[in-house]
């Protein structure tokens, strides 16, 4: 009996502790104020807090002891088709994360024991006809629920304590439009905000707000011609098949009651207009509000302000990828937002351009972007036919959807840049909307190295406002995972080969590394349970950018599964 | 039922050339009766996302030019896809149109010059 007690007592206590922690007796309500404060033990929203810093002040793991970092526990979600791409969340000692097919898990943050799981029943026949599928990039927490989007166009709320479905709201006719939700939702002020996939699909790219308490749709904003002003920027009714969307979570500006969101590109990706894009081609005009950052009133969904980063985007460099880094600098409240092109935009809180800088070394889709106005200088708009000079960067972008990290202790922004180009031949296409919408690319293309060099990626430590470079670390293949920085003066980078690196945040010196067994392209966070700090990272390769790695780089990528994944959690030995 | 589904989409592809609207905006035209498929344009619209350079080079998906796969394999793959890698187009293309895609793949040659 004693042996039996000894065997069972610890795990039961731990599970009970975690369950209690997640209950109302121990856990605090997750509301807007708590997410805004971003308590140091937790990771309550995709970008860490509404500041979108991807930073934690935790310092138990630091430059002095990171060499003692070791695996504490792992969790295998199963059915990780196209890898594991999500950002874990932690509240009151419980870790929540999602896998492919919108699987959701609640785990004891100290031990990894499963508290509950939820595998939604999905329209698998639809998913088998989708291209950008079935990965999921994360959940949202708020008001005692976990929120997750699905590939068949639904937003689901689960009870945080039990995993039981609280509500399940169908938002998109995915059977017709093909697109669904892969991005994480955002909880703020009693609302759950989520943006549809879009871009290259002929649709109008909606962003939705749903009441957290009831699941009732509150408003919908169409990123394609969502206002009368915008409708005028789509010649020849091209707004009907314009693309758009908002496939990654933005953030909430608590001071102005505004949702900030980045929107996707228009379709077709590559227009054959040539330089007269205002009047010629597939979609004459600026194509508002695609490839833009927009500010929406959270209560009404009305557009308050916007900046179109790339008017008439003809390169698939959308604005949906970037985080909104909220900063106070010299009495100014600023927002830093990376565009997929590799240009980093600095705005005031009304999205007025304050500066623009570039993280990539190889870029020629424009000659430059005016840092004062954001105006594109020397843009390349292709007519139909073969494009002689390769286009840089590649369609996968100068940056991708993986987030950077701002560290208030060093004042540096740690962000990954990607150096690659592409050859292309632009062709006239016709959007396909029946019986089911199909991709509309507008070109044949192929990945290519930058002129006179090789493809590579780099972690930059820069001033987020001026772009001034302090240090750089290079990788033979662009890393596709998110970056984490901490109060322990550390920067963590999960790379594409499967190595998790820890660097000194001041110098960039590598202090520790460990193999996670397969490539990374998801999230990384840190949190604390019962006074002990953990680092959690998702591993598992496959998807839009990473599917190019095996044919392009060979090597380890030829042997890397694209249907596997794990959550790996580290702590000090 | 399958025939109805199969006719609609490829017919729209064919429209782009048949209606030849030079320098005009994209329009999702109603489907005419023609079942002809412009496969070259189909690759620039959809397939080229993964099969680079019109299928001549490997991309996210394999190179199709000079493939060693037989017609039955390709027929099945186009219809049913491969989970996590390629969507199924069985409800999109008719059998005749899938044969046109296979014919296009068999006739693929490197670009000249």
Boltz contact constraints between the chains, C-beta under 6 A:
constraints:
  - contact:
      token1: [A, 81]
      token2: [B, 84]
      max_distance: 6.0
  - contact:
      token1: [A, 82]
      token2: [B, 84]
      max_distance: 6.0
  - contact:
      token1: [A, 128]
      token2: [B, 81]
      max_distance: 6.0
  - contact:
      token1: [A, 128]
      token2: [B, 88]
      max_distance: 6.0
  - contact:
      token1: [A, 129]
      token2: [B, 87]
      max_distance: 6.0
  - contact:
      token1: [A, 129]
      token2: [B, 88]
      max_distance: 6.0
  - contact:
      token1: [A, 130]
      token2: [B, 87]
      max_distance: 6.0
  - contact:
      token1: [A, 131]
      token2: [B, 87]
      max_distance: 6.0
  - contact:
      token1: [A, 235]
      token2: [B, 25]
      max_distance: 6.0
  - contact:
      token1: [A, 236]
      token2: [B, 25]
      max_distance: 6.0
  - contact:
      token1: [A, 238]
      token2: [B, 25]
      max_distance: 6.0
  - contact:
      token1: [A, 238]
      token2: [B, 26]
      max_distance: 6.0
  - contact:
      token1: [A, 241]
      token2: [B, 28]
      max_distance: 6.0
  - contact:
      token1: [A, 280]
      token2: [B, 23]
      max_distance: 6.0
  - contact:
      token1: [A, 282]
      token2: [B, 25]
      max_distance: 6.0
  - contact:
      token1: [A, 282]
      token2: [B, 26]
      max_distance: 6.0
  - contact:
      token1: [A, 284]
      token2: [B, 25]
      max_distance: 6.0
  - contact:
      token1: [A, 427]
      token2: [B, 44]
      max_distance: 6.0
  - contact:
      token1: [A, 429]
      token2: [B, 41]
      max_distance: 6.0
  - contact:
      token1: [A, 429]
      token2: [B, 44]
      max_distance: 6.0
  - contact:
      token1: [A, 429]
      token2: [B, 45]
      max_distance: 6.0
  - contact:
      token1: [A, 430]
      token2: [B, 15]
      max_distance: 6.0
  - contact:
      token1: [A, 430]
      token2: [B, 16]
      max_distance: 6.0
  - contact:
      token1: [A, 431]
      token2: [B, 26]
      max_distance: 6.0
  - contact:
      token1: [A, 431]
      token2: [B, 28]
      max_distance: 6.0
  - contact:
      token1: [A, 432]
      token2: [B, 9]
      max_distance: 6.0
  - contact:
      token1: [A, 432]
      token2: [B, 12]
      max_distance: 6.0
  - contact:
      token1: [A, 433]
      token2: [B, 28]
      max_distance: 6.0
  - contact:
      token1: [A, 434]
      token2: [B, 8]
      max_distance: 6.0
  - contact:
      token1: [A, 435]
      token2: [B, 5]
      max_distance: 6.0
  - contact:
      token1: [A, 435]
      token2: [B, 8]
      max_distance: 6.0
  - contact:
      token1: [A, 438]
      token2: [B, 46]
      max_distance: 6.0
  - contact:
      token1: [A, 439]
      token2: [B, 46]
      max_distance: 6.0
  - contact:
      token1: [A, 439]
      token2: [B, 49]
      max_distance: 6.0
  - contact:
      token1: [A, 440]
      token2: [B, 45]
      max_distance: 6.0
  - contact:
      token1: [A, 441]
      token2: [B, 48]
      max_distance: 6.0
  - contact:
      token1: [A, 441]
      token2: [B, 49]
      max_distance: 6.0
  - contact:
      token1: [A, 443]
      token2: [B, 44]
      max_distance: 6.0
  - contact:
      token1: [A, 444]
      token2: [B, 44]
      max_distance: 6.0
  - contact:
      token1: [A, 444]
      token2: [B, 48]
      max_distance: 6.0
  - contact:
      token1: [A, 444]
      token2: [B, 53]
      max_distance: 6.0
  - contact:
      token1: [A, 444]
      token2: [B, 54]
      max_distance: 6.0
  - contact:
      token1: [A, 446]
      token2: [B, 52]
      max_distance: 6.0
  - contact:
      token1: [A, 446]
      token2: [B, 53]
      max_distance: 6.0
  - contact:
      token1: [A, 446]
      token2: [B, 57]
      max_distance: 6.0
  - contact:
      token1: [A, 547]
      token2: [B, 60]
      max_distance: 6.0
  - contact:
      token1: [A, 548]
      token2: [B, 60]
      max_distance: 6.0
  - contact:
      token1: [A, 551]
      token2: [B, 58]
      max_distance: 6.0
  - contact:
      token1: [A, 563]
      token2: [B, 84]
      max_distance: 6.0
